[in-house]
Amino acid sequence: MSVSTVHHAYNEVVADHYDLDPQGIIGQALDRGIGQLEAEGLNDPGRRWRVLDLGMGTGLFLGKLRGHAGDRIEPFGIDLAENMLQVARRRLPDLDAVVGDAGELDSYFPGKMFDCVCTHFVTGFVPMTRLAPQIARRLESGGYWSLIGGTKAAYPGLQSLGNSKLLRRLAGAGDRSMDDTVLNPANLEEVARTMEAHGFELCQGETFEPVLQFGNFDEFMEFGYRGGWLTPLLESMGLQKAGPIKKWFLNRLAFPLQDKHNIVVALGRKR
Ligand SMILES: C[S@@+](CC[C@H](N)C(=O)[O-])C[C@H]1O[C@@H](n2cnc3c(N)ncnc32)[C@H](O)[C@@H]1O
């Protein structure tokens, strides 16, 4: 998936809706990431944290960190989508952020080192293997890599709908599969292996599997399209333009649907 497709999706479609967090999963996952940092001393008075959030979106995580550690957090960010960053800047007026590609981290904030680098729901766009060496170069030793992201085991219900030729045709899926468009790691073990291979030890890790309820096609689109979870994929299928007849068929054939996400929440420490 091209950078311009991803940029368009987040800049034009998602930016105004992202914080609504339909089904509450972004908030719950980020809270787990906060919990991992708390166990590593986030709340220690006097300890300062320079935190760089890659693909920071609307700044939800940095905002939560501020809620816990106040001015001891120095917030930095990179995101492709200027409209997502605009929301983040309203949330954190002292944010030091640039519009850019997280996969080119070496080019940004030259000479600056960080105590924590975050990649949250962005490793489906920029693979861990590309991020890992660049993150390692920008962390102080003992610094943390907070990774939160979907895995290839996410959405088993939607993935099995993809086995129906009729539904694929109706939905405009063509020969796309979720794996083609999402570079996510397979599971926590792959995250741990990739971190280890780049000089990190996994200090904490868990897999979060929240249940998803889609009563009908519109609820699914609220989550998957405007909510930002599958926006570039759904847009490439043209599902946002579905008319009443297509929606009627999709509602008959695919909804209501109960599904589940599969999200790794991991904290690595640079050796
Ligand atoms: C699902 S949102 C996650 C936002 C935020 N990290 C969070 O957890 O709430 C994905 C974000 O990554 C950004 N993004 C996608 N690809 C990117 C890239 N190559 N470089 C920088 N940002 C990227 C998108 O613009 C979007 O804001």
The ligand as an SDF file (V2000), in Angstrom:
LIG
                    3D

 27 29  0  0  0  0  0  0  0  0999 V2000
   -4.1610    3.6900   13.4310 C   0  0  0  0  0  0  0  0  0  0  0  0
   -3.4360    5.2700   13.5390 S   0  0  0  0  0  0  0  0  0  0  0  0
   -2.5540    5.1500   15.0990 C   0  0  0  0  0  0  0  0  0  0  0  0
   -2.3500    6.4850   15.7540 C   0  0  0  0  0  0  0  0  0  0  0  0
   -1.7030    6.4520   17.1310 C   0  0  0  0  0  0  0  0  0  0  0  0
   -0.3920    5.8360   17.0950 N   0  0  0  0  0  0  0  0  0  0  0  0
   -2.5660    5.7600   18.1440 C   0  0  0  0  0  0  0  0  0  0  0  0
   -2.1770    4.7080   18.6580 O   0  0  0  0  0  0  0  0  0  0  0  0
   -3.6600    6.2580   18.4290 O   0  0  0  0  0  0  0  0  0  0  0  0
   -2.1100    5.1570   12.3930 C   0  0  0  0  0  0  0  0  0  0  0  0
   -1.3700    6.4580   12.2440 C   0  0  0  0  0  0  0  0  0  0  0  0
   -0.1260    6.1780   11.6020 O   0  0  0  0  0  0  0  0  0  0  0  0
    0.1140    7.1710   10.6210 C   0  0  0  0  0  0  0  0  0  0  0  0
    1.0090    6.5860    9.6240 N   0  0  0  0  0  0  0  0  0  0  0  0
    0.7780    5.5780    8.7640 C   0  0  0  0  0  0  0  0  0  0  0  0
    1.8690    5.3010    8.0430 N   0  0  0  0  0  0  0  0  0  0  0  0
    2.8260    6.1480    8.4730 C   0  0  0  0  0  0  0  0  0  0  0  0
    4.1880    6.3650    8.1160 C   0  0  0  0  0  0  0  0  0  0  0  0
    4.7800    5.6370    7.1550 N   0  0  0  0  0  0  0  0  0  0  0  0
    4.8640    7.3380    8.7490 N   0  0  0  0  0  0  0  0  0  0  0  0
    4.2720    8.1030    9.7080 C   0  0  0  0  0  0  0  0  0  0  0  0
    2.9890    7.9470   10.0780 N   0  0  0  0  0  0  0  0  0  0  0  0
    2.2720    6.9720    9.4810 C   0  0  0  0  0  0  0  0  0  0  0  0
   -1.2720    7.5250   10.0970 C   0  0  0  0  0  0  0  0  0  0  0  0
   -1.2780    8.7880    9.4600 O   0  0  0  0  0  0  0  0  0  0  0  0
   -2.0880    7.4840   11.3840 C   0  0  0  0  0  0  0  0  0  0  0  0
   -2.0930    8.7300   12.0250 O   0  0  0  0  0  0  0  0  0  0  0  0
  1  2  1  0
  2  3  1  0
  2 10  1  0
  3  4  1  0
  4  5  1  0
  5  6  1  0
  5  7  1  0
  7  8  2  0
  7  9  1  0
 10 11  1  0
 11 12  1  0
 11 26  1  0
 12 13  1  0
 13 14  1  0
 13 24  1  0
 14 15  1  0
 14 23  1  0
 15 16  2  0
 16 17  1  0
 17 18  1  0
 17 23  2  0
 18 19  1  0
 18 20  2  0
 20 21  1  0
 21 22  2  0
 22 23  1  0
 24 25  1  0
 24 26  1  0
 26 27  1  0
M  CHG  2   2   1   9  -1
M  END
$$$$
